Each structure stands twice: as structure tokens, then as C-alpha cells.
Amino acid sequence: MSSSDSVEKFHTLLRTSVHDGTLVKLTLGKHRGTDATLQNLFVRPVTLKAGPHLSFTWRHATRDIVKNHPPADALVTLESLIGRDFLDAHLFTPVQTAQLESRSDGTARLHVKLAASAPSPAVEHHDRAKEHLVPADAPWLRALGVTNDRGQPREGMAAKFRQIQKFTELLAHLLVEATLLPPDTDTGSPFTPPDFRPLRISDMGCGKGYLTFALAAHLRARAEVTGIEFRPELVELCNRHARDNGLANLHFAAGDIASTPLDRADVLVALHACDTATDDALAKGLAAGARLLVVSPCCQKELRPQLTAPAILADALRHGIFQERQAEFVTDALRAMLLEWAGYRTKVFEFISTEHTAKNLMLAAIKTTPSPSGTRDVNSPLAGRIRAFAAFYGIRHQALAAHLGFVLA
Ligand SMILES: C[S@@+](CC[C@H](N)C(=O)[O-])C[C@H]1O[C@@H](n2cnc3c(N)ncnc32)[C@H](O)[C@@H]1O
């Protein structure tokens, strides 16, 4: 099929799907127009009081702009954009998916695929909530190697994809619970309250930045997100992807958690920062006055040489795996208690099924004022219970306790 036939056929499929009500969605990508901040255009049918319309979501680097158009006007606009301002167009109907790939030299190819399991026609009312907080076709997911060109997880990345979705959902809830965002915040909306200032979020030990990108992309202008990472090559890579994907609210810096200054932060995140790097990150967040601390500890080695459990546990602890699990439990329980002592309400839970990763424990702490347990009173009943717990397991030193000046023994 020639390029012009491909384009004409795509336009016909689009017009037909709009007229017969089978359009599920149209996604335009690879923007080449004059506005450098524009990334995508998402189109879906909506029913307004004025009748059926097409809703356009113009995705810019830091905001979305939504406009609804009568179908005839919308089709004229779309036909002028496809292949010119946007080189990639995906049309979804319940029975098929059509992709028009255009090149800058004016040539184009059409791929049409029958839908294996078709999404139902999505005539949505325009106030319907988003289904996924991280859209599978987000360009940064593709840039980081999580998804392919069709917006599906690449081989071996399905668990990471689910983890990213789950983590973003959890953070969105925790931000509301910590009163850092109002409950009905539409993070895609370009409108912000008059007294609004972006949240400062620091992700320490961010690695390749999957979850850092997810936060920045979800919160957009509502947050300035910084990733801190040891390895300079990852920092360089992440900064490049943030720039290329127009995420102006996302930056990465090379550094060691313990020695990287953090003056002010609203949210401290440290996911899978090994061993005492989690304690260093928590201490940074506490000192910076963060209202929300979210960590997912791993490699809890620090306490293992000190652990002298009571004699009655000796037979059980002959087994290495139980020693390991006990060290994890004692370390994270102590962290949670110390955070309570420091004036935070804490909760510990599994944030994704162990089927996806064994490193799935999450500890979230929200600052409470005043603290129910009497903040940082070394003579409080809680302080006594912490010392008794440490003594039971023979623990004399623990990194977070040291950061807080809490003497365990
Ligand atoms: C297991 S990865 C986790 C990455 C990411 N947070 C996630 O959950 O996908 C841990 C990362 O933390 C970094 N890291 C560990 N200790 C660190 C420290 N003290 N300072 C800065 N980065 C650290 C490592 O280089 C590594 O990239």
C-alpha cells in the first residue's frame, strides 16, 4: 500500500469509528510541531449535555490541557495533525488497532491488527476517573525500557511495570493521608490553588529511577522530584531521559545518601536502599522536616552480628533463613518504633505481592503534631519499650537510633 493510501485508509478508519460510535481512543505521539513542550494528544469520546463530543487531552511536559470538540470539528483538526505534527497515531476500536507510522520524509505505513481481547467501547462521561495513574503508553516508560512501542511491558518487565503502578497508587494515597495533597486532586489538571507551592520530594538511592519518574510524571507541576544515586552513569542516563521526556520537575544528582545535604523536604522516599542506607535516608528526611517518609528496606545486615536471641529461640535460629528473617523483623520493627518516638505515625505493610518481588515491605511514616507518644522524650513509656525490645535481642547499636541520639543500651 502506498503512503498516501495508508494515510487515507487511516483517516477512513478514524472517521468510521467516530460515526459508528466504536472509537475507544486515539493516541497521537512523536510530536514534531512547533510547541516543544507538547508530547501527546489523547482523544476519546465523551457524552456531554450538548451531545457526543471528542475530548482532547493535550499532554505537555508539566500539565495537561483538556478541550472537548464536536465530532466534525475534531475530525478536521485530527486529520491536519496526523502525519504532520504527530508522526505516530494509534487508533483503538473494540475489533481492531490501527497504527499509522509516519516519517519526516513524508512516507507512512499502516499496520492494522485484530484485537485479541478488545477493550469495550469507551463512551465516557467526562468526569470519569483515570484507570491507571501511570499510563502504559507514557513515553518515559518506553525510554527506561519498561514498555515497548505498543505500550506493553517488555519481556521480563511485567513485574516492574506492576510495581510502578502500585507504588504510584500508594504514594498518591499517602500524600492525601499526610495532607500534602487535597483528596480530590487531579494531578493532570493545569489549575493549581493560589497558595500552592510544589511539594519537594527526594528519592534516595533511586537507581535507574523507575519510581522517581513515576512520581514526577504523575504529580507534574505539583512536585519537584529529586533522585539521589551513587552511580554517576545512572544519574546521567536519568537526567537525559527526564530532559528528553519534558519532565522539567525531575532532576537527578550523584551522591552518597549520608553526605548529600537535604535542607527541606516534604516527602522522603528510599526504596531498596541497602542496609543502613535506609537509616541514613530516614535521618535525612527527619532532619529536613519531611511530613511523609516512605521506605522499602532491604539487605538488613547491620544487626545480625549483635543478635543474641533468648535461649528458647536457639533451635529455631540454627537455620540461616530464620536468622535472616529475624534480622529483618528486628531492624524494621526498631525503625518503626523509633519513628513513632520521633513524632511520626507509622505503618508497615507489603506493598506488592511476594509473587513479584521478595523485597516488598514498606514502612510509611506520617508526621503527627503533637506526637501521641510524647516526641523524643527519652523517659517516655515508648522509649522504655524500645530499650526493652533492643535488650531482648541483645541490640546495643542501630543506625537510625544513632542518628536520632537514642541510646539503646
Ligand atoms: C536496589 S537499587 C533500588 C533502586 C530504586 N530505589 C528502586 O527501588 O527501583 C538501590 C540503589 O541505591 C543505590 N545506593 C545504595 N546505597 C546508596 C547510598 N548510600 N547513596 C546513594 N545511593 C545508594 C545503589 O547504587 C542502587 O542503585
The ligand as an ORCA input file, in Angstrom:
! r2SCAN-3c Opt
* xyz 0 1
  C      18.356     -1.909     44.755
  S      18.559     -0.383     43.974
  C      16.969      0.328     44.133
  C      16.680      1.400     43.137
  C      15.302      2.046     43.271
  N      15.179      2.785     44.503
  C      14.194      1.033     43.128
  O      13.635      0.624     44.141
  O      13.890      0.667     42.000
  C      19.471      0.501     45.199
  C      20.154      1.702     44.613
  O      20.598      2.528     45.687
  C      21.914      2.964     45.412
  N      22.526      3.210     46.711
  C      22.765      2.303     47.693
  N      23.339      2.899     48.752
  C      23.449      4.208     48.439
  C      23.968      5.340     49.126
  N      24.468      5.209     50.337
  N      23.947      6.525     48.499
  C      23.408      6.654     47.253
  N      22.907      5.617     46.547
  C      22.926      4.409     47.127
  C      22.537      1.851     44.608
  O      23.595      2.321     43.786
  C      21.366      1.354     43.799
  O      21.280      1.970     42.535
*
